[in-house]
Each structure stands twice: as structure tokens, then as C-alpha cells.
Amino acid sequence: MLSLRKNVVVNLPKMAALCLILSNLGACAGQSSVLESKDYAGLSGKLAKDMTEKAVADALGATPDKADLTTCTDHAGKQWQCRTWIFASGKPKDNLRVVFYQADDSAWRDAAWDIF
């Protein structure tokens, strides 16, 4: 009986560590399924030119995974300050980039978007 108790006590930290690892793997699996559940290629059909940032976020049902303020250039070579939002789906050819310009009313409105 003493040897069984000693075996359980010695292996208890290992068992606890294994439980922690398995529970974290389950949490990670849950996050990846949420990430992959967005179909940004399909959702991009809800976008229209000149939508506000809030309207874009509402249409996609998500906030961006990455947002940047940068300098954009139009076809004529004119530079302008723009914002880019990236929505990552976790799948190739299903990530969305939305480019915003600052309108005369100071609101940021979408100028273009693309799937990559």
C-alpha cells in the first residue's frame, strides 16, 4: 500500500502538468475555430464605397486584426494619408484588406478593399 501511495504522490505533479497542457490545447483549438469561421471573401460583398469605419466593422461583424496609418498613392501618383485594416481569416485567399481615406467631414471612409 505504501508503494502505491508513493507512486501517486510522485506522479501527481506530472499529471497536473499534463492536465494543464491538455486544457490549454483545448483553448487554442477553440480560438482557431473562431478565427477560421469568418468568410471574409464572402463578407466583402457587403462593403460599399464610402462606408465609415463603423459601418465596415458592422457589415463584417468584426474589428480588424491589424490597423495601420500609412501613405497611399493614387493612379496619378498623388500621395495621400490612408488607413488600412487587415482582417485575417486564417485561410489563404480569404483575408481582407480595407483602405480608408479621410473625407472632408473628417470621417474615415473606405476607398477600396481586396482579398488576399
C-alpha positions as CSV (number, residue, x, y, z in Angstrom):
1,M,0.0,0.0,0.0
2,L,2.8,2.3,0.8
3,S,4.4,1.9,-2.7
4,L,1.1,2.8,-4.4
5,R,0.7,6.0,-2.4
6,K,4.3,6.9,-3.1
7,N,3.8,6.4,-6.8
8,V,0.7,8.6,-6.9
9,V,2.4,11.4,-4.9
10,V,5.5,11.2,-7.2
11,N,3.4,11.3,-10.4
12,L,0.9,13.9,-9.2
13,P,2.9,16.9,-10.5
14,K,3.3,15.2,-13.8
15,M,-0.4,14.5,-14.0
16,A,-1.2,18.1,-13.1
17,A,1.1,19.4,-15.8
18,L,-0.5,17.1,-18.4
19,C,-3.9,18.4,-17.4
20,L,-2.8,22.0,-17.8
21,I,-1.3,21.2,-21.2
22,L,-4.4,19.5,-22.5
23,S,-6.7,22.2,-21.2
24,N,-4.5,24.9,-23.0
25,L,-4.6,22.9,-26.2
26,G,-8.4,22.8,-26.0
27,A,-8.4,26.6,-25.6
28,C,-6.1,27.1,-28.6
29,A,-8.3,24.8,-30.7
30,G,-11.3,26.9,-29.7
31,Q,-9.6,30.1,-30.8
32,S,-8.6,28.7,-34.2
33,S,-12.1,27.6,-35.0
34,V,-13.4,31.1,-34.2
35,L,-10.7,32.6,-36.3
36,E,-11.4,30.3,-39.3
37,S,-15.2,30.8,-39.0
38,K,-15.1,34.2,-40.8
39,D,-15.6,34.1,-44.5
40,Y,-14.1,37.5,-45.5
41,A,-14.2,36.8,-49.2
42,G,-18.0,36.4,-48.9
43,L,-18.5,39.1,-46.3
44,S,-16.6,41.6,-48.5
45,G,-19.8,41.6,-50.7
46,K,-21.5,43.6,-48.0
47,L,-19.0,46.5,-48.5
48,A,-19.7,49.6,-50.5
49,K,-17.5,52.6,-51.4
50,D,-17.5,55.5,-48.9
51,M,-18.7,53.4,-45.9
52,T,-17.4,54.7,-42.5
53,E,-15.1,52.6,-40.3
54,K,-18.1,51.7,-38.0
55,A,-20.2,50.7,-41.0
56,V,-17.4,48.4,-42.3
57,A,-16.9,46.8,-38.9
58,D,-20.7,46.3,-38.5
59,A,-21.0,44.8,-42.0
60,L,-18.2,42.4,-41.4
61,G,-19.2,41.7,-37.8
62,A,-15.6,42.1,-36.7
63,T,-12.9,44.5,-35.7
64,P,-9.6,44.4,-37.7
65,D,-6.8,42.2,-36.6
66,K,-4.3,44.9,-37.7
67,A,-4.8,48.6,-38.4
68,D,-2.1,51.0,-39.8
69,L,-1.9,54.6,-40.8
70,T,0.3,55.0,-43.9
71,T,0.8,56.9,-47.1
72,C,-1.1,55.7,-50.2
73,T,-0.6,56.7,-53.8
74,D,-3.3,57.0,-56.4
75,H,-3.0,56.1,-60.1
76,A,-1.8,59.6,-61.0
77,G,1.0,59.4,-58.4
78,K,-0.7,61.8,-55.9
79,Q,0.1,60.8,-52.3
80,W,-2.5,60.9,-49.5
81,Q,-2.7,59.6,-45.9
82,C,-4.7,56.4,-45.6
83,R,-5.7,53.8,-43.0
84,T,-5.6,50.1,-43.7
85,W,-7.4,47.4,-41.9
86,I,-6.5,43.8,-42.2
87,F,-9.0,41.0,-41.3
88,A,-7.3,37.6,-41.1
89,S,-9.4,34.5,-41.6
90,G,-6.6,32.0,-41.1
91,K,-7.1,30.6,-44.6
92,P,-5.3,31.6,-47.8
93,K,-7.2,33.8,-50.3
94,D,-9.8,34.7,-47.6
95,N,-8.0,37.6,-45.8
96,L,-9.4,41.1,-46.3
97,R,-7.6,44.5,-46.6
98,V,-9.7,47.6,-46.4
99,V,-8.2,51.0,-47.3
100,F,-9.8,54.2,-45.9
101,Y,-9.4,57.9,-46.8
102,Q,-10.2,60.8,-44.6
103,A,-13.2,62.6,-46.1
104,D,-14.0,66.4,-45.9
105,D,-16.2,65.7,-42.9
106,S,-13.1,64.2,-41.1
107,A,-14.7,60.7,-41.1
108,W,-12.6,57.8,-42.4
109,R,-14.4,56.2,-45.3
110,D,-13.4,53.1,-47.3
111,A,-11.9,53.7,-50.7
112,A,-11.1,50.2,-51.8
113,W,-10.7,46.6,-50.5
114,D,-9.2,43.4,-51.7
115,I,-9.0,39.7,-50.8
116,F,-5.5,38.1,-50.4
